[in-house]
Amino acid sequence: MKNKEFSATNKLKSKSKFRKRSPFDIVLHLFFILLSACFVLPLVLVISASFTGEDWLNAGNGLSLLPKEFSTDAYSAVFRNGTRMIRAYVVTISQAVLGTAGGCLVAGMAAYALSRSNFRFRKPVTIIIFFTMLFSAGMIPTYIVYAKYYGISNSFWVYILPGITGGAWYTMVFRTFFKSLPESLFESAHLDGAGEMTIFVKIVLPLSTPVLASVGFMTLVGKWNNYTTSMIYIRDENLYTLQYLLQRMMEEANFLKNLSQSAMGNVTMSASALPAESLKYAMCVVAAGPMLLIFPFFQKYFSQGLTIGAVKG
């Protein structure tokens, strides 16, 4: 009897809460629902188009939420050379994970030093780091340094070493977050005989999960989507990243498609069967799919990690 009364009371409370919602709350909820749909619907359309037949897309019928003339020809074309795709995935995952881990570690260590009040040179070092956010050397001097003096052109290290410092902006984000930590933690650790590296590893890093996850994911996405490094520095096809390989495949498919349409006879007629239009959407899914699967694990840290870095100076 008491359980029934308790459930009835909860229902009345929920109804009263729903009735108390102001028109502004309803409008706000509708606005965010529409805003979310603006981000979700294009993704659904791309996935649907990747499974749509080539004839339907070329006919100009537009895109739909459900695939029309269901076909997997686009994915068959993408993975036609499975060894090359797997190799590109391995290179991309390796450089993204190693580059992100190294960048976050170095930027975090630099930011920890800059956040400590007893570091004598924190102001001039901060100015130097901030200066790099305003000016860059340019593509040609950078290429000369990496290719001629460092000798890392056309090697896997060209993906890792240039960005090993993590970037000036991320260093400032780390620094701002570390400054929000209580100074008493560091003083207590010093009294217990802990060194700076011990404090950083055992105290600072465990407390910095939000900012580490936020910066780490943004760095990971940037390195995952990087194709200019392969385009400028890499000549060995075995070292191509996934993004650059997909771009090359798209250019080859368009070239063969145009050649088949302009050539006389049946010499290049087999190239006309390439699903050039649906291939674009399939490549988008193949390239963005892993990041879409990883994102939910980092989402909860974004607001906490980046808000602290933005509000406190």
C-alpha positions in Angstrom: 0.0 0.0 0.0 2.8 2.4 0.9 4.6 1.5 -2.4 1.5 2.5 -4.4 1.2 5.7 -2.5 4.9 6.5 -3.0 4.7 5.8 -6.8 1.5 7.9 -7.0 3.3 10.8 -5.2 6.2 10.5 -7.6 3.9 10.6 -10.6 2.2 13.8 -9.3 5.6 15.4 -8.7 6.8 14.6 -12.2 3.6 15.9 -13.7 3.8 19.1 -11.6 7.4 19.6 -12.8 6.4 19.2 -16.4 3.6 21.7 -15.9 5.9 24.2 -14.2 8.2 24.4 -17.3 8.2 27.8 -18.7 7.7 28.5 -22.5 11.4 29.6 -22.5 12.5 26.1 -21.4 10.4 24.5 -24.1 11.8 26.8 -26.8 15.3 26.2 -25.5 14.8 22.4 -25.7 13.4 22.6 -29.2 16.3 24.8 -30.3 18.9 22.3 -29.0 16.9 19.4 -30.6 17.0 21.2 -34.0 20.7 22.0 -33.5 21.5 18.4 -32.7 19.6 17.3 -35.8 21.7 19.7 -37.9 24.8 17.7 -36.8 23.3 14.2 -36.9 21.3 14.3 -40.1 24.3 15.1 -42.4 26.1 12.1 -40.9 23.1 9.9 -41.5 22.8 11.1 -45.1 26.5 10.4 -45.7 26.2 6.8 -44.4 23.1 6.3 -46.4 24.7 7.6 -49.6 27.6 5.3 -49.1 25.3 2.3 -49.4 23.2 3.8 -52.3 23.6 2.7 -55.8 25.8 4.7 -58.2 23.0 5.1 -60.8 20.7 6.6 -58.2 23.2 9.2 -57.2 24.2 10.1 -60.7 20.5 10.5 -61.7 20.3 13.6 -59.4 17.6 12.2 -57.2 19.3 13.6 -54.1 20.1 12.0 -50.8 17.7 10.1 -48.5 17.9 8.9 -44.9 17.6 5.3 -46.1 19.7 3.9 -48.9 18.1 3.7 -52.3 19.1 0.8 -54.6 21.2 -0.7 -51.7 24.8 -1.5 -52.9 28.2 -2.1 -51.2 30.2 -1.4 -54.4 31.7 1.7 -52.9 33.1 -0.2 -49.9 34.3 -3.0 -52.2 36.2 -0.4 -54.2 37.7 1.1 -51.1 38.9 -2.2 -49.7 39.8 -3.7 -53.1 43.5 -3.6 -52.1 43.1 -4.7 -48.5 46.8 -4.8 -47.8 47.3 -1.2 -48.7 44.3 -0.1 -46.6 45.5 -2.1 -43.5 49.0 -0.7 -43.9 47.5 2.9 -44.0 45.4 2.2 -40.9 48.4 0.9 -39.0 50.5 3.9 -40.0 47.7 6.3 -39.1 46.9 4.7 -35.7 50.6 4.4 -34.8 51.4 8.1 -35.6 48.2 9.3 -34.0 48.6 7.4 -30.7 52.4 8.0 -30.4 52.2 11.6 -31.4 49.3 12.3 -29.1 50.9 10.6 -26.1 54.2 12.3 -26.7 52.7 15.7 -27.3 50.5 15.6 -24.2 53.4 14.4 -22.0 55.9 17.1 -23.2 53.2 19.9 -23.1 52.1 18.8 -19.7 55.6 18.8 -18.3 56.3 22.2 -19.7 53.0 23.5 -18.4 53.6 22.1 -15.0 56.9 24.1 -14.7 55.2 27.3 -16.0 52.4 26.9 -13.5 54.7 26.7 -10.4 55.3 30.0 -8.7 58.8 29.0 -7.7 60.0 28.6 -11.3 62.3 31.6 -11.8 62.0 31.9 -15.6 58.3 31.2 -16.0 57.5 34.6 -17.4 60.1 34.8 -20.2 59.5 31.1 -21.2 55.7 31.8 -21.3 56.3 34.8 -23.6 58.5 32.7 -25.9 55.9 29.9 -26.1 53.1 32.4 -26.7 55.2 34.0 -29.4 55.2 30.8 -31.4 51.4 31.0 -31.6 51.6 34.3 -33.5 54.3 33.6 -36.1 55.6 30.5 -38.0 58.5 29.9 -40.2 56.5 28.9 -43.3 56.3 25.8 -45.4 59.6 26.1 -47.3 61.9 26.8 -44.3 60.1 24.1 -42.4 60.6 21.6 -45.2 64.3 22.5 -45.5 64.9 22.0 -41.8 63.0 18.7 -41.6 64.3 17.3 -44.9 67.9 18.6 -45.0 69.0 19.2 -41.4 67.0 16.7 -39.4 66.9 14.1 -42.2 63.4 12.8 -41.2 61.8 13.3 -44.6 60.2 10.1 -46.1 60.4 8.4 -42.7 57.9 7.6 -40.0 59.5 10.1 -37.6 58.3 13.0 -39.6 54.8 12.3 -38.2 56.1 12.2 -34.6 59.0 14.6 -34.0 57.7 17.9 -35.4 54.7 17.9 -33.1 56.3 16.3 -30.0 56.1 19.5 -28.0 52.3 19.4 -28.1 51.7 23.0 -29.4 51.8 26.3 -27.6 48.0 26.6 -27.2 47.7 23.2 -25.6 50.6 24.1 -23.3 48.7 27.2 -22.1 45.6 25.1 -21.5 47.6 22.7 -19.4 49.2 25.6 -17.5 45.9 27.2 -16.7 44.5 23.9 -15.4 47.5 23.2 -13.3 47.4 26.7 -11.7 43.9 25.8 -10.5 45.2 23.0 -8.4 45.8 23.8 -4.7 49.4 24.9 -3.9 49.1 23.0 -0.6 49.3 19.7 -2.5 52.7 20.5 -3.8 53.9 21.8 -0.4 52.7 18.7 1.4 54.5 16.5 -1.2 57.7 18.4 -0.8 57.5 18.0 3.0 57.2 14.2 2.4 60.4 14.3 0.3 58.8 14.0 -3.2 60.6 15.5 -6.1 59.1 17.5 -9.0 58.8 14.5 -11.3 57.2 12.4 -8.6 54.7 15.2 -7.9 53.9 15.5 -11.6 53.4 11.8 -12.2 51.7 10.8 -9.0 49.7 13.9 -8.0 49.2 16.2 -11.0 48.5 13.7 -13.7 45.8 11.7 -11.8 44.0 15.0 -11.0 44.2 16.2 -14.6 42.1 13.6 -16.3 39.6 16.1 -17.7 42.1 18.3 -19.4 44.3 15.4 -20.5 41.2 13.7 -22.1 40.1 16.9 -23.8 43.5 17.9 -25.2 44.4 14.3 -26.0 41.2 13.8 -28.1 41.6 17.1 -30.0 45.2 16.2 -30.7 44.3 12.7 -31.7 41.6 14.0 -34.2 44.1 16.5 -35.6 46.7 13.8 -36.2 44.1 11.3 -37.5 42.9 13.8 -40.1 46.5 14.9 -41.1 47.2 14.3 -44.8 49.5 17.3 -45.6 52.5 15.6 -43.9 52.2 12.6 -46.3 51.7 14.9 -49.3 54.7 17.0 -48.6 57.3 14.7 -47.0 56.4 11.1 -47.8 57.3 9.4 -51.1 57.1 5.8 -49.9 53.5 4.5 -50.4 54.0 2.2 -47.4 54.2 5.2 -45.2 51.0 6.9 -46.4 48.4 7.8 -43.8 44.8 6.8 -44.3 43.6 10.3 -45.2 46.2 10.8 -47.9 45.7 7.3 -49.3 42.0 7.9 -49.6 42.6 11.2 -51.3 44.9 9.4 -53.8 42.3 6.7 -54.4 39.7 9.3 -55.0 41.8 11.2 -57.5 42.6 7.9 -59.3 38.9 7.0 -59.5 37.9 10.4 -60.9 40.7 10.2 -63.4 39.7 6.7 -64.6 36.0 7.8 -64.7 36.8 10.8 -66.9 39.1 8.8 -69.1 36.4 6.2 -69.7 33.9 8.8 -70.6 36.2 10.6 -73.1 38.0 7.5 -74.6 36.8 5.9 -77.8 36.0 2.2 -78.0 36.0 -0.3 -75.2 39.6 0.1 -74.1 38.8 1.9 -70.9 35.1 0.8 -70.6 35.8 -1.2 -67.4 36.7 2.0 -65.6 33.2 3.3 -66.1 32.0 0.8 -63.5 33.8 2.5 -60.8 31.4 4.0 -58.2 33.1 7.4 -58.2 30.1 9.3 -56.5 29.2 6.8 -53.8 33.0 6.2 -53.3 33.3 9.7 -51.8 30.7 9.0 -49.1 32.2 5.6 -48.4 35.6 7.2 -47.9 34.1 9.7 -45.5 32.7 6.8 -43.4 35.9 4.8 -43.5 38.0 7.9 -42.5 35.7 9.3 -39.8 34.3 6.0 -38.4 37.0 5.3 -35.8 36.9 8.8 -34.3 33.1 8.6 -34.1 33.4 5.4 -32.0 36.0 6.9 -29.7 34.4 10.3 -29.1 31.7 9.1 -26.6 34.4 8.0 -24.2 35.9 11.6 -24.1 32.8 13.6 -24.3 32.1 13.8 -20.5 35.5 15.4 -19.9 35.2 18.3 -22.4 33.1 20.7 -20.4 35.1 20.3 -17.2 38.6 20.3 -18.8 38.2 23.2 -21.3 35.9 25.4 -19.1 38.6 25.6 -16.4 41.2 26.4 -19.0 39.0 29.2 -20.4 37.7 30.9 -17.3 40.7 31.0 -15.1 43.7 33.0 -16.3 
